[in-house]
Amino acid sequence: MVNTAKTQNAAVLFAGANGAKNPVAAAAMVAFINANGGIANLALQLNPVALNNGVLFGGGKLWAAMQPNKNNVISARGLILWACVNGVPQGVNKGNFAQKVVTKVPAKLGNVPLQQIQQAHGFYGAGITHNTSVPAGGTANQNALLAILNGGFGLSNQTLATYGNAYGQLVPMA
């Protein structure tokens, strides 16, 4: 257990979904973040299954969102997902985020501070503490962190192969 500033004991890690029928609710994730003293105290640790043969997130809809379109532009959703994988470089702002975020698959997965993930979300009016009214299994459209924990932004015919696969977990900052 982690002893937080509020003198509460919180769990050491917050695991992602356990199958498509057991996704994570945004409210539960945010409660975990708050119980551990906030985003400054936690990081996203991608699970080994998140990276396989140079492809992230099972090659599904999350991975597809991270790819450039025919105009060689990666969507805001894709850029935020890249920030969840590689973090946000120092000195980045909304104006240069798309050019500065690393959009290459890392050789080794590392922990990414939630503050950096929140920063990336914030550039687009989204946030890792958003969607708390959406029930488990609902669409996490503005929350890439929740999508990684659930294996997709929502369950649909296009996400059946990956939804419910936890590609990460929340852990204390080292």
Secondary structure, DSSP 8 states (H G I E B T S, - for coil): -EE-TTS-EE-S-B---BSTTS---HHHHHHHHHHTTSGGGEEEEE-GGGEETTEEGGGSHHHHHTS--TTS---HHHHHHHHHHH---TT--TTTHHHHS--S--SS--EEEHHHHHHHHHTTT--TT--TTS-TTS--TT-HHHHHHHTSSS-STTTTTTTTB--EEEEE--
